Amino acid sequence: MAFSSMRPWLAGAAIAVSLASSAYAQDAKAVFEARYAEMSTAMQAKDMAAVTKLLAPDFVMTDIQGTDHNAAEMQAAMDKRPGGPGAVPKVTIVSAQISGTTAKVEQQTEIHMDRPGPDGTPMKLDVTVLTDDNWVQSGGAWLLRSSDQRDVSVAKDGDVVFHQAK
């Protein structure tokens, strides 16, 4: 069989592989959208027991300055975080790739809220954080092993007052 007569078959195979890869990526995104939704709900309720069930025992979060924090430090920060309407984060999975029992997820969290400023005048805060997260499958569940903040931006009344990227 000549190469020219194989082209349609090769093109068909390439399309099939592309579609299968795309479907697998969509499945990975769906898996982690559910896990982040579960984590967000637990964090909004300040339910550290529920959050801990989603974390690997060796969990570490690296903030934008490069400082590592464990689960206990995350809980202390979570306890201090103000709640209320508008403080509910919106998580978007930018990309998700599963490789056996590990996964890499790039996700973006946005929080938009109204808060009184230092002088008591209302202000609108917009916080956006982009992280590279690593998950591990253990006991049939995906557990967050590490979260590395790659880009943090804070805007007050539409003006960026803080931005840092790695």
Secondary structure, DSSP 4 states (H G I P E B T S, - for coil): --HHHHHHHHHHHHHHHHHHHHHHHHHHHHHHHHHHHHHHHHHHTT-HHHHHTTEEEEEEEE-TTS-EE-HHHHHHHHHHS--STT---EEEEEEEEEETTEEEEEEEEEEEEEEE-TTS-EEEEEEEEEEEEEEEEETTEEEEEEEEEEEEEEEETTEEEEEEE-
